[in-house]
Amino acid sequence: MQIKYVGHSCFKISDSETAYSIVFDPYADAAVPGYTNVRESANEVLCSHQHDDHNAVECVTIEPNTDSPFEIDWIDTYHDPEKGALRGENRIYIVTNKKTGEKLIHFGDIGEVLDVLLTDENLAKLKDADLALIPCGGVFTYDIDEALELISRTTPKLVIPMHARSEKSGYDYPVIDTRENFFKAAKDKGYSLIIDEGSLADSEQAIGKSDILALEPTNI
């Protein structure tokens, strides 16, 4: 599987064999300070919720829809710890390659209390993913401590952090915590980390080399 980090919580994944692609959570033009506009193409778009920094389907050109190599499941959750009273709902997408069994999870803007989220039924779906795309900036979704606890309790093989500021680029919104603070806290917990200056990764090559892979967004 090829993974491209577009920016914010927007990713594009492509099946290595068929080139079938999915874009997650494209943001609307000017919706995320510090990022350029999303202009992607894909066979499919999945949005975790209906906020304009996650649901701009119109920014993705839909290519002819061939048979998908992916099985898509989801868990409907909340964007906040008050069961949606503050920011509404959130959908976690679980995407599994039908042929290889490789599983990727996009957590969207998860804000639900972790003990509430991780029921036995949900944990069975979320446990031991090959790739987990996890927010860590806080305020509007999980903060650093919550993200690290989610990682600890679901044990993905590889985590790619999202929805955080960077000292180098993107998401110029001061109330959101930085990726750099997440990296430091993760290292303090004993997680290994690779910071890749590129925006693309091949899951077959990346998994097993570190616990956390930091990709640079393309849209800067």
BALOBA-1460 file (C-alpha; in Angstrom, 3 decimals):
// residues 220
<rec num="1" residu="m" x="0.000" y="0.000" z="0.000"/>
<rec num="2" residu="q" x="1.210" y="3.475" z="-0.877"/>
<rec num="3" residu="i" x="0.435" y="6.258" z="1.605"/>
<rec num="4" residu="k" x="0.568" y="9.951" z="0.764"/>
<rec num="5" residu="y" x="0.184" y="12.585" z="3.471"/>
<rec num="6" residu="v" x="-1.626" y="15.518" z="1.885"/>
<rec num="7" residu="g" x="-1.957" y="17.574" z="5.071"/>
<rec num="8" residu="h" x="-3.984" y="18.043" z="8.267"/>
<rec num="9" residu="s" x="-5.982" y="14.758" z="8.421"/>
<rec num="10" residu="c" x="-6.040" y="14.211" z="4.659"/>
<rec num="11" residu="f" x="-4.292" y="11.144" z="3.272"/>
<rec num="12" residu="k" x="-4.374" y="9.258" z="-0.004"/>
<rec num="13" residu="i" x="-3.784" y="5.525" z="-0.048"/>
<rec num="14" residu="s" x="-3.280" y="3.415" z="-3.169"/>
<rec num="15" residu="d" x="-3.246" y="-0.335" z="-3.613"/>
<rec num="16" residu="s" x="0.162" y="-1.328" z="-4.927"/>
<rec num="17" residu="e" x="-1.242" y="-3.923" z="-7.328"/>
<rec num="18" residu="t" x="-4.364" y="-2.287" z="-8.783"/>
<rec num="19" residu="a" x="-3.595" y="1.418" z="-8.095"/>
<rec num="20" residu="y" x="-7.132" y="1.796" z="-6.697"/>
<rec num="21" residu="s" x="-7.032" y="4.826" z="-4.409"/>
<rec num="22" residu="i" x="-8.922" y="6.366" z="-1.510"/>
<rec num="23" residu="v" x="-8.642" y="9.909" z="-0.148"/>
<rec num="24" residu="f" x="-9.514" y="10.469" z="3.512"/>
<rec num="25" residu="d" x="-10.802" y="13.731" z="4.965"/>
<rec num="26" residu="p" x="-10.027" y="16.325" z="2.275"/>
<rec num="27" residu="y" x="-10.292" y="19.857" z="3.646"/>
<rec num="28" residu="a" x="-12.006" y="22.790" z="1.932"/>
<rec num="29" residu="d" x="-10.074" y="25.636" z="0.366"/>
<rec num="30" residu="a" x="-8.622" y="27.936" z="3.046"/>
<rec num="31" residu="a" x="-10.143" y="25.773" z="5.806"/>
<rec num="32" residu="v" x="-6.791" y="24.927" z="7.398"/>
<rec num="33" residu="p" x="-4.433" y="27.889" z="7.917"/>
<rec num="34" residu="g" x="-0.940" y="27.157" z="6.663"/>
<rec num="35" residu="y" x="-1.878" y="24.570" z="4.032"/>
<rec num="36" residu="t" x="-2.432" y="24.951" z="0.308"/>
<rec num="37" residu="n" x="-5.653" y="23.678" z="-1.239"/>
<rec num="38" residu="v" x="-6.412" y="20.003" z="-1.783"/>
<rec num="39" residu="r" x="-6.376" y="18.982" z="-5.440"/>
<rec num="40" residu="e" x="-6.304" y="15.198" z="-5.585"/>
<rec num="41" residu="s" x="-7.841" y="12.435" z="-7.652"/>
<rec num="42" residu="a" x="-9.033" y="9.068" z="-6.363"/>
<rec num="43" residu="n" x="-11.511" y="6.274" z="-6.906"/>
<rec num="44" residu="e" x="-13.201" y="6.938" z="-3.585"/>
<rec num="45" residu="v" x="-13.426" y="9.560" z="-0.807"/>
<rec num="46" residu="l" x="-14.095" y="8.801" z="2.855"/>
<rec num="47" residu="c" x="-14.910" y="11.582" z="5.323"/>
<rec num="48" residu="s" x="-14.882" y="11.109" z="9.079"/>
<rec num="49" residu="h" x="-17.372" y="13.919" z="9.741"/>
<rec num="50" residu="q" x="-19.031" y="16.954" z="8.227"/>
<rec num="51" residu="h" x="-16.730" y="19.809" z="9.200"/>
<rec num="52" residu="d" x="-15.199" y="21.736" z="6.332"/>
<rec num="53" residu="d" x="-11.658" y="20.783" z="7.253"/>
<rec num="54" residu="h" x="-12.585" y="17.103" z="6.735"/>
<rec num="55" residu="n" x="-15.421" y="16.822" z="4.192"/>
<rec num="56" residu="a" x="-14.477" y="18.671" z="0.995"/>
<rec num="57" residu="v" x="-15.344" y="15.903" z="-1.454"/>
<rec num="58" residu="e" x="-15.521" y="18.528" z="-4.203"/>
<rec num="59" residu="c" x="-11.744" y="18.979" z="-3.956"/>
<rec num="60" residu="v" x="-11.145" y="15.414" z="-5.155"/>
<rec num="61" residu="t" x="-11.620" y="14.350" z="-8.762"/>
<rec num="62" residu="i" x="-13.331" y="10.965" z="-8.771"/>
<rec num="63" residu="e" x="-11.746" y="8.517" z="-11.202"/>
<rec num="64" residu="p" x="-13.656" y="5.630" z="-12.846"/>
<rec num="65" residu="n" x="-14.702" y="3.264" z="-10.088"/>
<rec num="66" residu="t" x="-13.199" y="-0.153" z="-10.732"/>
<rec num="67" residu="d" x="-13.637" y="-3.041" z="-8.316"/>
<rec num="68" residu="s" x="-12.134" y="-2.018" z="-5.010"/>
<rec num="69" residu="p" x="-9.424" y="-4.217" z="-3.476"/>
<rec num="70" residu="f" x="-10.398" y="-2.823" z="-0.076"/>
<rec num="71" residu="e" x="-13.010" y="-3.851" z="2.425"/>
<rec num="72" residu="i" x="-14.300" y="-0.859" z="4.375"/>
<rec num="73" residu="d" x="-15.691" y="-1.027" z="7.881"/>
<rec num="74" residu="w" x="-16.274" y="1.768" z="10.392"/>
<rec num="75" residu="i" x="-17.116" y="2.633" z="13.946"/>
<rec num="76" residu="d" x="-19.404" y="5.591" z="14.612"/>
<rec num="77" residu="t" x="-18.001" y="7.589" z="17.512"/>
<rec num="78" residu="y" x="-17.957" y="11.156" z="18.790"/>
<rec num="79" residu="h" x="-15.857" y="14.224" z="18.064"/>
<rec num="80" residu="d" x="-15.775" y="15.192" z="21.753"/>
<rec num="81" residu="p" x="-15.938" y="13.640" z="25.232"/>
<rec num="82" residu="e" x="-19.528" y="14.846" z="25.713"/>
<rec num="83" residu="k" x="-21.020" y="12.323" z="23.253"/>
<rec num="84" residu="g" x="-21.213" y="14.835" z="20.428"/>
<rec num="85" residu="a" x="-22.757" y="17.696" z="22.401"/>
<rec num="86" residu="l" x="-19.778" y="19.950" z="21.629"/>
<rec num="87" residu="r" x="-18.702" y="18.998" z="18.090"/>
<rec num="88" residu="g" x="-20.931" y="16.224" z="16.809"/>
<rec num="89" residu="e" x="-20.079" y="12.777" z="15.557"/>
<rec num="90" residu="n" x="-16.953" y="11.161" z="14.150"/>
<rec num="91" residu="r" x="-16.458" y="8.014" z="12.087"/>
<rec num="92" residu="i" x="-13.377" y="5.819" z="12.383"/>
<rec num="93" residu="y" x="-12.655" y="4.024" z="9.104"/>
<rec num="94" residu="i" x="-11.092" y="0.562" z="9.046"/>
<rec num="95" residu="v" x="-9.784" y="-0.327" z="5.588"/>
<rec num="96" residu="t" x="-8.511" y="-3.839" z="4.910"/>
<rec num="97" residu="n" x="-6.862" y="-5.091" z="1.736"/>
<rec num="98" residu="k" x="-8.928" y="-8.114" z="0.667"/>
<rec num="99" residu="k" x="-5.923" y="-9.894" z="-0.821"/>
<rec num="100" residu="t" x="-3.108" y="-9.167" z="1.637"/>
<rec num="101" residu="g" x="-5.113" y="-8.605" z="4.832"/>
<rec num="102" residu="e" x="-3.233" y="-5.367" z="5.509"/>
<rec num="103" residu="k" x="-5.354" y="-3.145" z="7.768"/>
<rec num="104" residu="l" x="-5.288" y="0.643" z="7.968"/>
<rec num="105" residu="i" x="-7.306" y="2.720" z="10.426"/>
<rec num="106" residu="h" x="-8.068" y="6.426" z="10.020"/>
<rec num="107" residu="f" x="-9.288" y="7.745" z="13.373"/>
<rec num="108" residu="g" x="-10.677" y="11.046" z="12.054"/>
<rec num="109" residu="d" x="-11.257" y="13.645" z="14.757"/>
<rec num="110" residu="i" x="-11.740" y="11.146" z="17.536"/>
<rec num="111" residu="g" x="-12.717" y="12.826" z="20.798"/>
<rec num="112" residu="e" x="-14.735" y="10.144" z="22.557"/>
<rec num="113" residu="v" x="-13.551" y="9.132" z="26.025"/>
<rec num="114" residu="l" x="-11.117" y="6.279" z="25.432"/>
<rec num="115" residu="d" x="-12.693" y="3.926" z="27.968"/>
<rec num="116" residu="v" x="-16.054" y="4.458" z="26.267"/>
<rec num="117" residu="l" x="-14.599" y="3.943" z="22.792"/>
<rec num="118" residu="l" x="-12.713" y="0.756" z="23.570"/>
<rec num="119" residu="t" x="-15.545" y="-1.665" z="24.178"/>
<rec num="120" residu="d" x="-14.699" y="-5.309" z="23.556"/>
<rec num="121" residu="e" x="-16.497" y="-5.123" z="20.203"/>
<rec num="122" residu="n" x="-14.659" y="-1.988" z="19.074"/>
<rec num="123" residu="l" x="-11.306" y="-3.140" z="20.370"/>
<rec num="124" residu="a" x="-11.605" y="-6.302" z="18.284"/>
<rec num="125" residu="k" x="-11.812" y="-4.070" z="15.184"/>
<rec num="126" residu="l" x="-9.141" y="-1.567" z="16.263"/>
<rec num="127" residu="k" x="-6.518" y="-3.891" z="17.724"/>
<rec num="128" residu="d" x="-3.246" y="-4.677" z="15.922"/>
<rec num="129" residu="a" x="-3.705" y="-2.622" z="12.752"/>
<rec num="130" residu="d" x="-0.817" y="-2.505" z="10.338"/>
<rec num="131" residu="l" x="-1.181" y="1.271" z="10.001"/>
<rec num="132" residu="a" x="-2.983" y="3.758" z="12.241"/>
<rec num="133" residu="l" x="-3.481" y="7.414" z="11.321"/>
<rec num="134" residu="i" x="-3.950" y="9.107" z="14.685"/>
<rec num="135" residu="p" x="-4.595" y="12.770" z="15.624"/>
<rec num="136" residu="c" x="-2.454" y="14.189" z="18.413"/>
<rec num="137" residu="g" x="-2.889" y="17.975" z="18.459"/>
<rec num="138" residu="g" x="-5.550" y="18.230" z="21.152"/>
<rec num="139" residu="v" x="-8.374" y="20.786" z="21.658"/>
<rec num="140" residu="f" x="-10.545" y="19.495" z="18.789"/>
<rec num="141" residu="t" x="-9.480" y="15.858" z="19.073"/>
<rec num="142" residu="y" x="-7.106" y="13.668" z="21.099"/>
<rec num="143" residu="d" x="-4.156" y="15.366" z="22.729"/>
<rec num="144" residu="i" x="-0.691" y="13.851" z="23.052"/>
<rec num="145" residu="d" x="-1.432" y="11.799" z="26.167"/>
<rec num="146" residu="e" x="-4.707" y="10.453" z="24.759"/>
<rec num="147" residu="a" x="-3.056" y="9.594" z="21.448"/>
<rec num="148" residu="l" x="-0.276" y="7.698" z="23.203"/>
<rec num="149" residu="e" x="-2.776" y="5.816" z="25.355"/>
<rec num="150" residu="l" x="-4.747" y="4.904" z="22.233"/>
<rec num="151" residu="i" x="-1.549" y="3.570" z="20.681"/>
<rec num="152" residu="s" x="-0.709" y="1.616" z="23.833"/>
<rec num="153" residu="r" x="-4.138" y="-0.009" z="24.035"/>
<rec num="154" residu="t" x="-4.650" y="-0.793" z="20.340"/>
<rec num="155" residu="t" x="-1.012" y="-1.708" z="19.477"/>
<rec num="156" residu="p" x="-0.776" y="-0.802" z="15.783"/>
<rec num="157" residu="k" x="2.396" y="-1.890" z="13.986"/>
<rec num="158" residu="l" x="2.987" y="1.635" z="12.638"/>
<rec num="159" residu="v" x="1.498" y="5.018" z="13.550"/>
<rec num="160" residu="i" x="1.456" y="8.105" z="11.348"/>
<rec num="161" residu="p" x="0.482" y="11.201" z="13.379"/>
<rec num="162" residu="m" x="-1.897" y="13.834" z="11.996"/>
<rec num="163" residu="h" x="-3.985" y="16.876" z="12.962"/>
<rec num="164" residu="a" x="-1.157" y="18.743" z="14.722"/>
<rec num="165" residu="r" x="0.920" y="21.830" z="14.109"/>
<rec num="166" residu="s" x="4.502" y="21.666" z="12.971"/>
<rec num="167" residu="e" x="7.359" y="23.979" z="13.775"/>
<rec num="168" residu="k" x="8.349" y="23.641" z="10.118"/>
<rec num="169" residu="s" x="5.078" y="23.819" z="8.240"/>
<rec num="170" residu="g" x="1.339" y="23.706" z="8.187"/>
<rec num="171" residu="y" x="-1.672" y="24.207" z="10.439"/>
<rec num="172" residu="d" x="-0.809" y="27.633" z="11.734"/>
<rec num="173" residu="y" x="-3.275" y="27.529" z="14.631"/>
<rec num="174" residu="p" x="-1.588" y="28.184" z="17.989"/>
<rec num="175" residu="v" x="-4.040" y="26.352" z="20.272"/>
<rec num="176" residu="i" x="-3.156" y="23.059" z="18.563"/>
<rec num="177" residu="d" x="-0.111" y="21.267" z="19.943"/>
<rec num="178" residu="t" x="2.892" y="20.476" z="17.764"/>
<rec num="179" residu="r" x="4.059" y="17.237" z="16.211"/>
<rec num="180" residu="e" x="7.431" y="17.902" z="17.795"/>
<rec num="181" residu="n" x="5.924" y="17.724" z="21.289"/>
<rec num="182" residu="f" x="4.225" y="14.469" z="20.327"/>
<rec num="183" residu="f" x="7.537" y="13.058" z="19.076"/>
<rec num="184" residu="k" x="9.263" y="13.950" z="22.334"/>
<rec num="185" residu="a" x="6.523" y="12.411" z="24.461"/>
<rec num="186" residu="a" x="6.489" y="9.262" z="22.305"/>
<rec num="187" residu="k" x="10.250" y="8.856" z="22.662"/>
<rec num="188" residu="d" x="9.928" y="9.314" z="26.415"/>
<rec num="189" residu="k" x="7.454" y="6.399" z="26.384"/>
<rec num="190" residu="g" x="9.986" y="4.240" z="24.565"/>
<rec num="191" residu="y" x="8.522" y="4.380" z="21.055"/>
<rec num="192" residu="s" x="10.928" y="4.445" z="18.125"/>
<rec num="193" residu="l" x="10.478" y="7.210" z="15.565"/>
<rec num="194" residu="i" x="11.468" y="7.974" z="11.994"/>
<rec num="195" residu="i" x="10.996" y="11.504" z="10.676"/>
<rec num="196" residu="d" x="10.742" y="11.320" z="6.898"/>
<rec num="197" residu="e" x="11.266" y="14.527" z="4.962"/>
<rec num="198" residu="g" x="9.050" y="13.125" z="2.202"/>
<rec num="199" residu="s" x="5.265" y="12.804" z="2.050"/>
<rec num="200" residu="l" x="5.061" y="9.290" z="0.577"/>
<rec num="201" residu="a" x="5.574" y="5.890" z="2.154"/>
<rec num="202" residu="d" x="5.316" y="2.279" z="1.062"/>
<rec num="203" residu="s" x="3.741" y="0.294" z="3.881"/>
<rec num="204" residu="e" x="5.648" y="-2.868" z="2.999"/>
<rec num="205" residu="q" x="8.938" y="-1.032" z="3.431"/>
<rec num="206" residu="a" x="7.925" y="1.170" z="6.385"/>
<rec num="207" residu="i" x="6.265" y="-1.326" z="8.727"/>
<rec num="208" residu="g" x="8.743" y="-2.848" z="11.132"/>
<rec num="209" residu="k" x="11.341" y="-0.110" z="10.895"/>
<rec num="210" residu="s" x="9.879" y="2.026" z="13.684"/>
<rec num="211" residu="d" x="6.782" y="2.442" z="15.839"/>
<rec num="212" residu="i" x="5.975" y="5.916" z="14.517"/>
<rec num="213" residu="l" x="6.548" y="7.375" z="11.052"/>
<rec num="214" residu="a" x="6.321" y="11.148" z="10.648"/>
<rec num="215" residu="l" x="5.617" y="12.173" z="7.064"/>
<rec num="216" residu="e" x="5.795" y="15.750" z="5.832"/>
<rec num="217" residu="p" x="2.582" y="17.004" z="4.214"/>
<rec num="218" residu="t" x="2.646" y="17.756" z="0.500"/>
<rec num="219" residu="n" x="0.367" y="20.788" z="0.789"/>
<rec num="220" residu="i" x="2.761" y="23.319" z="2.268"/>
